[in-house]
Amino acid sequence: MREERFALVAGGGTAGHLQPALAIAEALVSAGHGRDTIEFVGSGRGQDRVALEGRGFPFTLLPGRGIVRSLRPADLWANLGALAGLVVSLPRAFGVVMRARPRVVVSVGGYASLSASLAAVVLGVPLVLVNVDSVPGAANKLFGRFARASAVGWEGSTLPRSVVTGTPVRPEIAAVGRTPADRRAARASLGLPEERATVAVFGGSLGARTINRAAAGLVDRWKDREDRSVYHIVGRRDWGQYAPSATCADGTGRRRGTGLAVSRVPYEQRMEAVYAAADVVVCRAGAMTVAELAVAGVPSVLVPLPGAPGDHQTANARVLERAGAAILLADADCDAEALDVTLDGMLVDPSGLDAMGRRAASLGRHDAAAAGARVVEAQARPRRRASP
């Protein structure tokens, strides 16, 4: 008789769901579970296939998409398609759970987790939720009452039977060093002057228009400063708007010579270098970003995405703000003048920035993936005896 799966890990569709899922799966492997006993149930849309291929985990991708919270006709039509995808995915998810006979189902949230979570509840398989935002998402809210436990990123979760495990981050982020030598080396690797105070600005892979506009205005205000650098990760969507006039031969959009040192890039894979190089970061407040800032110990100005479901980005930002590790700046207030005043007040006080970084680091959990894996193991049903 084929051995049952230890776990089905359900969810995906976005990096914010995939990264914690993969981190916990790898921690389960480190705890002695075979890769072939951990199966992913993800989304046929998005980046799930690319992220999972080659890792050794079996996976099943289901149709479907997220619900758009809008009453515009085009969005209503899209939501009908989302519901149709859910209807198609439900019998497939039940089939996967019945075939795999997992000892536990792990839901990391998002629309891709709905079908498998429902199958777990109906078929009596223990369900464990993983919730990295300060405010639970819709899927985890729906299934919270049925879950045996919820591994959450921060204190104060409203999910029943919560266990604070922290939010798993990539190993290279957990290894970020913030000593003066680390900062100089990271700045050099990014093409920045090693001794200048450095501000890093980003808004996700696509970018954030409000933050990009404010950063462009800040660069203009600081253009004559020879004591500071700005590393601006524009995002692919707005790259054409900010790059052409400054792009040089290497394609980075660096501005050299006297005055402010500026480097603009459309995307950055070496985020560990960005966190190491920056004295302060200006960014959105997604769960993974906030967790990375905490683990790396980086002071920040957080500009939550307006209209995020449940205003979860503001709740995420409040975690660091309450600890004195970040300044919260509303999207409506984020302009060049506000960034100038806020950042100038931070950068003129290096000891204050160091204190903010220490307070951020005090919130980080380097063992979050292993802690989440222990919660999963604790709720898994006993192994079935093989038939003779």
VENDAKA-V279743 format. One record per backbone hydrogen bond with DSSP energy under -1.0 kcal/mol. CO is the residue of the C=O (numbers start at 0). NH is the residue of the N-H. Records with the same first field share a line. If there is no record, write none. Layout:
# VENDAKA-V279743
CO=NH / NH
This chain:
# VENDAKA-V279743
4=102
6=38
7=105
8=40
9=107
13=16 / 17
14=18
16=20
17=21
18=22
19=23
20=24
21=25
22=26
23=27
24=28
25=29
26=30
27=32
28=31
33=36
34=37
36=5 / 6
38=8
39=59
40=10
41=61
46=50
47=51
48=52
51=54
57=39
59=41
61=43
67=69
71=75
72=76
73=77
74=78
75=79
76=80
77=81
78=82
79=83
80=84
81=85
82=86
83=87
84=88
85=89
88=92
89=93
90=94
91=95
92=96
93=97
94=98
95=99
96=100
99=4
102=380
103=7
104=127
105=9
106=129
109=112
110=113
112=116
113=117
114=118
115=119
116=120
117=121
118=122
119=124
125=104
126=147
127=106
128=150
130=152
136=140
137=141
138=142
139=143
142=145 / 146
148=128
149=162
150=130
151=164 / 165
160=149
162=151
169=173
170=174
172=175
178=182
179=183
180=184
181=185
182=186
183=187
184=188
185=189
186=191
187=190
196=228
197=278 / 279
198=230
199=281
200=232
204=235
205=236
207=211
208=212
209=213
210=214
211=215
212=216
213=217
214=218
215=219
216=220
217=221
221=224
222=259
226=196
227=260
228=198
229=262
230=200
231=233 / 264
237=241
238=242
242=245 / 246
247=250
260=229
261=254
262=231
264=233
268=270
269=273
270=274
271=275
272=276
273=277
279=199
280=300
281=201
282=302
285=289
286=290
287=291
288=292
289=293
290=294
291=295
292=296 / 297
298=280
299=326
300=282
301=328
304=307
307=310
308=311
310=314
311=315
312=316
313=317
314=318
316=320
317=321
319=324
320=323
326=301
329=332
330=333
332=334
334=338
335=339
336=340
337=341
338=342
339=343
340=344
341=345
342=346
343=347
345=348
348=352
349=353
350=354
351=355
352=356
353=357
354=358
355=359
356=360
357=361
359=362
364=367
366=370
367=371
368=372
369=373
370=374
371=375
372=376
373=377
374=378
